[in-house]
Amino acid sequence: MLALTFATYAVTLNGQPVLPHARAAVVAGRVLLPVRALADALGAEIAYDPAARRIVIRRGAHVTTLLAGGSVRVIGGRSYAPLRSVANAFGFGVTYAASTRTVALEDRLSEAVTYAAPPTPTPSPQPRLTVTTSPGDGAHVHEPYPALSARFAGVPAIDPASLRFSLDGRDVTADAAVIGDQVLYTPRTALAPGTHAVRVDARAADGSAIGAAWSFDDTFAFVAPPPPRPPPISALYLDRWVSPGTNAFDVIVRGAPGLTGFIAVEGVNAIFPLTVYTYDAYVAHVVVPPGMHEPFAHVAARITLPDGTATTIALQQTVGLFTPRAGGDNKPIPTAAPRTAPGPRSTNVPTLAPTPASTPSATPTPHPVVRPLPRVARPKPRPSPTPAP
């Protein structure tokens, strides 16, 4: 394994210090400079693609790619590249003074993009200008609020008062910002999918006119969530108050179309099938047999959903079931003030009186003979004599 050490080096550009104390890595006598720190000092843009392990460096119109691995080392989450690879990436010539540990970079960029200013009455030499836009012209982005920027490298500064920023023909200057030689803007509302045109016009601090115009495509679109699905079973209730003596009532279930099932009542040895009442309601007609005395009867529904899932739901409150016995042998039924709200099908089923053929012959029951007790005359008390005074 190769030994790895760190040392401090000075980096200059065209004789001017840009990183006076750069912490560089030294591997086998080769100096590896920190790519991110150097890019920030030189005003370059850097991006890293973790999938391809690729480092993309852009300075003005010069774009270079470095592959992580081999001579490019990633140490502690930071990328270090050989001295000459970094110089070539930024388009610089390089010399190294070992005695002072100084890396001297020379700018050899000869090509520059010039944005011609409108003619003025007094022609003046135009400064070398490099315009960098983000997103680039014709680029495709997939975000609702893309950050838009234009950098005019070569001008000392931009006059904020002269800025005019338009997006799709709409003036958004009030929301734009000027920082040095850059113009920045982030939309306040989400952009619609499609092509968007951007135009920037301003003046530099020396009065020269600068500007840029470009377009990009945005593919982002918000997708509305699907509407909430109603529950398969929304309600279970009775159509009326069940009072003592009631021997029939309806149970209504509300839910999605396609439900099947039946109603069961505690103490009643029968089930009552549900039938379709409306498009979202089902009804079961419950008949209470004679002789019921169930003060706290539970009512439940066994439901089969359209997808075949079976479930059971129960009425929260209980009902009191009191019906007279058949044959006329009735005991007093607890009375209560009737509170009925009859539904479309609710009705009391009449109790059929037993026919004479089915009535058993009455057999007289012998009663014991009650004999009166003899009456005995009680003796009357005699008056006691009263002594004379």
C-alpha positions as CSV (number, residue, x, y, z in Angstrom):
1,M,0.0,0.0,0.0
2,L,1.3,3.5,-0.9
3,A,2.0,5.8,1.9
4,L,-0.4,8.8,2.1
5,T,0.6,12.1,3.7
6,F,-0.8,15.6,3.7
7,A,1.1,18.9,3.2
8,T,0.3,22.6,2.7
9,Y,0.8,24.1,-0.7
10,A,0.2,27.6,-2.1
11,V,-1.7,27.9,-5.4
12,T,-1.5,31.1,-7.6
13,L,-3.3,32.0,-10.7
14,N,-1.5,34.4,-13.1
15,G,0.8,35.4,-10.2
16,Q,-2.1,36.1,-7.8
17,P,-2.6,33.8,-4.8
18,V,-6.0,32.0,-4.9
19,L,-5.3,29.2,-2.3
20,P,-2.4,30.3,0.0
21,H,-2.9,27.3,2.3
22,A,-4.2,24.4,0.2
23,R,-4.1,21.1,2.1
24,A,-2.9,18.7,-0.6
25,A,-2.3,14.9,-0.4
26,V,1.0,13.4,-1.3
27,V,1.1,9.9,-2.6
28,A,4.4,8.3,-3.9
29,G,5.9,11.8,-4.4
30,R,2.8,13.0,-6.5
31,V,0.9,16.1,-5.3
32,L,-2.9,15.6,-5.3
33,L,-4.8,18.9,-5.1
34,P,-8.3,19.1,-3.6
35,V,-10.7,19.5,-6.6
36,R,-13.6,21.1,-4.7
37,A,-11.6,23.8,-2.9
38,L,-9.7,24.7,-6.0
39,A,-12.9,25.0,-8.1
40,D,-14.5,27.2,-5.5
41,A,-11.4,29.5,-5.4
42,L,-11.3,29.8,-9.2
43,G,-15.1,30.4,-9.6
44,A,-15.7,27.1,-11.4
45,E,-18.7,24.8,-11.2
46,I,-18.2,21.2,-10.1
47,A,-20.7,18.3,-10.0
48,Y,-20.3,14.7,-9.1
49,D,-22.2,11.7,-10.6
50,P,-22.0,8.9,-8.0
51,A,-23.4,6.3,-10.4
52,A,-20.7,6.8,-12.9
53,R,-18.1,8.0,-10.4
54,R,-17.5,11.0,-12.6
55,I,-16.5,14.6,-11.7
56,V,-17.6,17.3,-14.1
57,I,-15.8,20.6,-13.9
58,R,-17.1,23.7,-15.8
59,R,-15.3,27.1,-16.0
60,G,-16.8,29.4,-18.4
61,A,-17.1,27.6,-21.7
62,H,-14.5,25.0,-20.7
63,V,-15.9,21.6,-19.5
64,T,-13.8,18.7,-18.3
65,T,-14.6,15.3,-16.8
66,L,-12.4,13.4,-14.3
67,L,-13.1,9.8,-13.4
68,A,-12.8,8.9,-9.7
69,G,-10.4,6.0,-9.2
70,G,-6.8,5.4,-10.3
71,S,-4.9,8.7,-10.1
72,V,-8.0,10.5,-8.8
73,R,-8.4,9.6,-5.1
74,V,-11.4,10.1,-2.9
75,I,-10.2,10.6,0.7
76,G,-12.6,11.3,3.5
77,G,-15.4,12.1,1.1
78,R,-13.2,14.7,-0.8
79,S,-11.7,14.3,-4.3
80,Y,-8.0,14.8,-4.8
81,A,-6.5,14.8,-8.3
82,P,-2.9,15.0,-9.6
83,L,-1.5,18.5,-10.1
84,R,-1.4,18.3,-13.9
85,S,-4.8,16.7,-14.2
86,V,-6.4,19.6,-12.2
87,A,-4.5,22.1,-14.3
88,N,-5.7,20.5,-17.6
89,A,-9.3,20.3,-16.2
90,F,-9.4,24.0,-15.7
91,G,-7.6,24.8,-18.9
92,F,-4.4,26.1,-17.1
93,G,-0.8,25.8,-17.7
94,V,1.1,24.7,-14.5
95,T,4.5,25.1,-13.0
96,Y,5.6,23.9,-9.6
97,A,8.3,25.3,-7.3
98,A,9.3,22.6,-4.9
99,S,11.4,24.9,-2.7
100,T,8.4,27.1,-1.8
101,R,5.8,24.4,-2.4
102,T,4.0,26.8,-4.8
103,V,1.8,25.7,-7.6
104,A,1.6,28.4,-10.3
105,L,-1.3,28.2,-12.7
106,E,-1.5,30.3,-15.9
107,D,-4.8,31.0,-17.7
108,R,-4.6,29.8,-21.3
109,L,-8.3,30.1,-22.2
110,S,-8.3,31.7,-25.6
111,E,-11.9,31.2,-26.5
112,A,-14.7,33.2,-24.9
113,V,-18.3,33.8,-25.7
114,T,-18.9,37.5,-26.3
115,Y,-22.4,39.0,-26.0
116,A,-22.3,42.0,-28.3
117,A,-23.7,45.2,-26.8
118,P,-25.9,47.5,-28.8
119,P,-24.0,50.2,-30.7
120,T,-23.4,53.3,-28.8
121,P,-22.6,56.8,-30.1
122,T,-19.1,56.5,-28.8
123,P,-17.7,53.0,-29.5
124,S,-15.6,51.6,-26.7
125,P,-13.7,48.3,-26.6
126,Q,-15.9,45.6,-25.2
127,P,-14.5,43.5,-22.4
128,R,-14.1,39.7,-22.8
129,L,-17.4,38.2,-21.7
130,T,-18.4,34.6,-21.0
131,V,-22.1,33.9,-20.4
132,T,-23.2,30.8,-18.5
133,T,-26.9,30.0,-18.1
134,S,-28.6,27.4,-15.9
135,P,-30.4,25.4,-17.0
136,G,-28.5,25.5,-20.3
137,D,-30.1,26.4,-23.6
138,G,-32.3,23.5,-24.7
139,A,-31.8,21.6,-21.5
140,H,-34.4,19.3,-20.0
141,V,-35.3,19.6,-16.3
142,H,-37.7,17.6,-14.1
143,E,-38.6,19.9,-11.2
144,P,-41.5,22.3,-10.6
145,Y,-39.3,25.1,-9.2
146,P,-36.0,25.1,-11.2
147,A,-33.3,27.6,-10.2
148,L,-32.6,29.9,-13.1
149,S,-29.3,31.8,-13.3
150,A,-27.1,33.7,-15.8
151,R,-23.5,34.5,-15.1
152,F,-21.6,37.1,-17.0
153,A,-18.0,36.3,-16.4
154,G,-15.7,39.2,-17.4
155,V,-17.7,42.1,-16.1
156,P,-16.8,43.6,-12.7
157,A,-20.4,43.6,-11.4
158,I,-24.0,44.0,-12.6
159,D,-26.0,47.1,-11.8
160,P,-29.2,45.8,-10.0
161,A,-31.2,48.9,-10.9
162,S,-30.8,48.1,-14.6
163,L,-31.9,44.4,-14.4
164,R,-34.8,43.2,-16.4
165,F,-35.7,39.5,-16.0
166,S,-38.6,37.9,-17.9
167,L,-39.9,34.3,-17.9
168,D,-42.2,33.3,-20.7
169,G,-42.7,37.0,-21.5
170,R,-43.7,37.8,-17.9
171,D,-41.7,40.4,-16.0
172,V,-40.4,38.8,-12.8
173,T,-37.6,41.3,-12.1
174,A,-39.0,42.0,-8.6
175,D,-38.3,38.4,-7.5
176,A,-34.8,38.2,-9.1
177,A,-31.5,38.8,-7.3
178,V,-28.1,40.1,-8.4
179,I,-24.9,38.8,-6.7
180,G,-21.7,40.1,-8.3
181,D,-21.7,39.0,-11.9
182,Q,-24.7,36.6,-11.5
183,V,-28.4,37.0,-11.9
184,L,-30.5,34.5,-9.9
185,Y,-34.2,33.7,-10.0
186,T,-36.4,30.8,-8.6
187,P,-40.1,30.7,-9.7
188,R,-42.6,31.4,-6.9
189,T,-45.2,29.1,-8.5
190,A,-44.7,25.7,-10.1
191,L,-43.9,25.8,-13.8
192,A,-46.2,23.9,-16.2
193,P,-44.8,21.1,-18.3
194,G,-43.4,22.4,-21.6
195,T,-40.9,24.8,-23.0
196,H,-40.0,28.0,-21.1
197,A,-38.2,31.1,-22.4
198,V,-35.9,33.2,-20.3
199,R,-34.4,36.6,-21.1
200,V,-32.1,38.7,-19.0
201,D,-31.1,42.3,-19.8
202,A,-28.9,44.5,-17.6
203,R,-25.9,46.8,-17.6
204,A,-22.5,46.2,-16.0
205,A,-21.1,48.6,-13.5
206,D,-19.1,50.3,-16.2
207,G,-22.3,51.0,-18.2
208,S,-21.9,48.3,-20.9
209,A,-25.0,46.5,-21.9
210,I,-25.2,42.7,-21.2
211,G,-27.9,40.2,-21.7
212,A,-28.8,36.6,-22.4
213,A,-31.7,34.7,-23.8
214,W,-32.3,30.9,-23.7
215,S,-35.0,28.3,-23.3
216,F,-35.4,24.9,-21.6
217,D,-38.0,22.1,-21.3
218,D,-39.6,21.2,-18.0
219,T,-41.1,17.7,-17.8
220,F,-42.4,17.8,-14.2
221,A,-46.2,17.6,-13.7
222,F,-48.1,17.3,-10.4
223,V,-50.4,14.2,-10.3
224,A,-53.6,14.6,-8.3
225,P,-54.1,11.8,-5.8
226,P,-57.1,9.6,-6.5
227,P,-60.3,10.5,-4.7
228,P,-60.9,8.7,-1.4
229,R,-62.8,5.5,-1.8
230,P,-65.9,5.2,0.4
231,P,-65.9,2.4,3.0
232,P,-67.7,-0.7,1.8
233,I,-70.1,-0.6,4.8
234,S,-71.1,2.9,6.0
235,A,-74.0,2.4,8.4
236,L,-76.1,-0.2,10.3
237,Y,-79.3,0.9,12.0
238,L,-82.9,0.0,12.8
239,D,-85.8,1.7,11.1
240,R,-87.7,2.2,14.4
241,W,-87.7,2.2,18.2
242,V,-88.3,-1.3,19.4
243,S,-90.8,-1.2,22.3
244,P,-92.3,-4.0,24.4
245,G,-94.8,-6.0,22.3
246,T,-93.0,-5.2,19.0
247,N,-92.7,-8.4,17.0
248,A,-91.3,-7.1,13.7
249,F,-88.8,-4.4,12.7
250,D,-86.4,-3.7,9.8
251,V,-82.6,-3.6,9.9
252,I,-80.9,-1.4,7.3
253,V,-77.3,-1.7,6.1
254,R,-75.8,1.0,3.9
255,G,-72.7,0.2,1.8
256,A,-71.2,-0.3,-1.6
257,P,-73.3,-2.1,-4.4
258,G,-72.9,-5.8,-4.5
259,L,-73.1,-6.7,-0.8
260,T,-74.8,-9.9,0.4
261,G,-75.5,-11.2,3.8
262,F,-78.0,-11.7,6.6
263,I,-79.1,-10.3,10.0
264,A,-78.9,-12.3,13.2
265,V,-80.7,-11.3,16.5
266,E,-79.6,-12.7,19.8
267,G,-82.2,-15.1,21.2
268,V,-84.0,-15.6,17.8
269,N,-83.3,-19.0,16.3
270,A,-83.4,-17.7,12.7
271,I,-81.4,-15.6,10.2
272,F,-82.9,-12.8,8.0
273,P,-81.4,-12.3,4.6
274,L,-80.6,-8.8,3.3
275,T,-82.3,-7.7,0.2
276,V,-81.6,-4.7,-2.0
277,Y,-83.5,-1.6,-1.0
278,T,-81.8,1.2,-2.9
279,Y,-78.5,1.4,-4.9
280,D,-76.5,1.7,-1.6
281,A,-78.9,0.3,1.0
282,Y,-80.0,-3.2,2.0
283,V,-82.9,-4.2,4.3
284,A,-83.7,-7.3,6.3
285,H,-87.2,-7.8,7.8
286,V,-86.8,-9.3,11.3
287,V,-89.8,-11.2,12.8
288,V,-89.6,-11.8,16.6
289,P,-91.3,-15.1,17.7
290,P,-93.9,-15.2,20.5
291,G,-92.8,-15.6,24.0
292,M,-89.5,-13.6,23.7
293,H,-88.2,-12.1,26.9
294,E,-84.7,-10.7,26.0
295,P,-84.1,-7.3,27.6
296,F,-80.6,-6.9,26.0
297,A,-80.5,-8.5,22.6
298,H,-77.6,-7.8,20.2
299,V,-78.2,-7.3,16.5
300,A,-75.4,-8.2,14.1
301,A,-74.9,-8.3,10.3
302,R,-72.8,-10.9,8.5
303,I,-71.7,-9.2,5.3
304,T,-69.9,-10.6,2.2
305,L,-68.2,-7.7,0.3
306,P,-68.1,-7.7,-3.6
307,D,-64.5,-9.0,-3.5
308,G,-65.5,-12.0,-1.5
309,T,-64.3,-10.8,1.9
310,A,-66.6,-11.7,4.8
311,T,-67.0,-9.4,7.8
312,T,-69.3,-9.0,10.8
313,I,-70.6,-5.8,12.2
314,A,-72.8,-5.3,15.2
315,L,-75.2,-2.7,16.3
316,Q,-73.7,-0.7,19.2
317,Q,-76.8,-0.6,21.3
318,T,-78.9,-3.5,22.4
319,V,-82.7,-3.9,22.0
320,G,-85.3,-5.2,24.4
321,L,-87.5,-8.0,22.9
322,F,-90.7,-8.7,24.8
323,T,-93.5,-10.5,22.9
324,P,-96.7,-12.2,24.3
325,R,-96.8,-16.0,24.4
326,A,-99.0,-17.9,22.0
327,G,-102.3,-19.4,23.2
328,G,-103.5,-16.5,25.3
329,D,-101.4,-17.5,28.4
330,N,-99.9,-14.1,28.6
331,K,-98.0,-12.6,31.4
332,P,-97.9,-8.8,32.0
333,I,-95.5,-7.2,29.6
334,P,-93.3,-4.4,30.9
335,T,-94.9,-1.2,29.6
336,A,-93.1,1.8,28.3
337,A,-94.0,4.9,26.4
338,P,-94.0,3.8,22.7
339,R,-91.6,5.8,20.5
340,T,-92.1,4.5,17.0
341,A,-90.8,5.8,13.7
342,P,-92.1,3.2,11.3
343,G,-90.2,2.7,8.1
344,P,-91.5,1.7,4.7
345,R,-91.7,-1.9,5.6
346,S,-92.1,-2.0,9.3
347,T,-95.3,-3.5,10.7
348,N,-96.3,-5.7,13.5
349,V,-97.0,-9.3,12.5
350,P,-100.4,-10.3,14.0
351,T,-100.2,-13.2,16.4
352,L,-102.6,-15.9,15.3
353,A,-105.0,-17.2,18.0
354,P,-104.9,-21.0,18.4
355,T,-107.7,-22.8,16.6
356,P,-110.2,-24.9,18.6
357,A,-108.8,-28.1,17.1
358,S,-105.4,-27.3,18.4
359,T,-106.6,-26.2,21.8
360,P,-106.2,-29.0,24.4
361,S,-109.3,-30.0,26.3
362,A,-109.5,-28.2,29.5
363,T,-109.4,-30.6,32.5
364,P,-110.8,-29.2,35.7
365,T,-108.3,-28.9,38.5
366,P,-109.6,-30.1,41.9
367,H,-109.4,-27.6,44.6
368,P,-109.0,-28.5,48.3
369,V,-112.1,-28.1,50.5
370,V,-111.8,-25.1,52.8
371,R,-113.6,-25.8,56.1
372,P,-114.5,-22.9,58.4
373,L,-113.0,-22.9,61.8
374,P,-115.4,-23.2,64.8
375,R,-116.3,-20.0,66.4
376,V,-115.6,-20.0,70.2
377,A,-117.3,-17.4,72.4
378,R,-114.9,-15.3,74.3
379,P,-115.7,-14.8,78.0
380,K,-116.6,-11.2,78.9
381,P,-114.7,-9.8,81.9
382,R,-116.7,-9.1,85.0
383,P,-116.6,-5.7,86.6
384,S,-114.6,-5.5,89.8
385,P,-116.4,-4.1,92.9
386,T,-115.5,-0.6,93.8
387,P,-114.5,-0.1,97.4
388,A,-116.6,2.4,99.5
389,P,-114.9,5.5,100.6
